[in-house]
Amino acid sequence: MSSFQQSPAGEHTGPSSADDGAVPATPDGPGVQATNGTYRARANGAPVRATRHKGPVELRRGQAGAPQSDSMLLDADPSGGFTRTDPWRVLRIQSEFVEGFGTLADLGPAISVFGSARTPRDSSFYAIGEEVGRRLVDAGYAVITGGGPGAMEAANKGACEAGGVSVGLGIELPFEQGMNEWVDLGINFRYFFARKTMFVKYANGFIVLPGGFGTLDELFEAMTLVQTRKVTSFPIVLIGVDYWRPLIDWIEGTLLAEGTISEKDLSLLQLVDTAEEAVRIVAATTRHPEAPTAASGHS
Ligand SMILES: C/C(=C\CNc1ncnc2c1ncn2[C@@H]1O[C@H](COP(=O)(O)O)[C@@H](O)[C@H]1O)CO
């Protein structure tokens, strides 16, 4: 038996030998799905009994047998393989931005505080982190951290205990840590880059405590964004002169000396030893905030 391929407009697009494959039940009689996904009518050319509409497209005879979008949506895909494809990931990434923007839009003035996930609770930098959180709240800022342990926990603790808005932007890691207990408004991210956007978009400046690769990554991203004027009026304050001095010396002695950065770029960083100085600098450099409270609504 022979059959023909037919476009939705009803033009014949060429012969084919068919009687193969599954025959979907359609309102107009049976059809056969071709390898290119179109449907062709059987040779006996079922008469047009109905026209199926699919958005702006009209489908008749065999073409009308194409599965409906709804039924494809509701059909279980036993493999679940599509969730490991890039188009699906794009949607997941988009959902992280939607969730982040939606949750943080009303946050008000905020400062992101970075620092090592490994800072012990009995360390002087943990105490300084707590004081930073507390002083930021007293100055009218919400405190945003990575929501993890160490310096992040310290800043969240200070902010929470001072009655401010304590935000944690957690990251999914192979070794599950969970959000520290001092986070009152937490969002978990799968993707570092989506999370990093939130640190910058919803903060008026950065305070950076001693840290490792993660902290350096966040610090250098912020410096690049300020250097390239992707963000403006964005103070970056490093706490811990002894810890950061060798890095600053290297930046000065090598990067500046070799001309890979300019004098102006170097001035992006401010180096201090106390929470008080750090908060004074960010407060002086950012617009004066209205004081948000922990009760501020976020939907
Ligand atoms: C490695 C350990 C815990 C990991 N947990 C983290 N949770 C949330 N955020 C994290 C975590 N680790 C790194 N970060 C981010 O990077 C910065 C700290 O990284 P560093 O390498 O420790 O300096 C921090 O600001 C977070 O945004 C505990 O063993």
The ligand as an ORCA input file, in Angstrom:
! r2SCAN-3c Opt
* xyz 0 1
  C      34.214     23.663     52.699
  C      33.194     23.721     53.797
  C      31.924     24.048     53.611
  C      31.353     24.422     52.313
  N      30.135     25.119     52.504
  C      29.837     26.291     51.918
  N      28.591     26.760     52.069
  C      28.255     27.928     51.526
  N      29.108     28.711     50.829
  C      30.347     28.266     50.662
  C      30.774     27.050     51.183
  N      32.060     26.876     50.854
  C      32.429     27.965     50.140
  N      31.412     28.810     50.036
  C      31.427     30.139     49.354
  O      32.773     30.561     49.152
  C      33.180     31.402     50.246
  C      34.042     30.639     51.209
  O      34.942     29.845     50.504
  P      36.359     29.524     51.144
  O      37.040     28.716     50.121
  O      36.095     28.780     52.421
  O      37.004     30.842     51.375
  C      31.953     31.834     50.997
  O      31.849     33.271     51.033
  C      30.804     31.184     50.263
  O      30.028     32.079     49.506
  C      33.636     23.487     55.216
  O      34.647     22.634     55.359
*
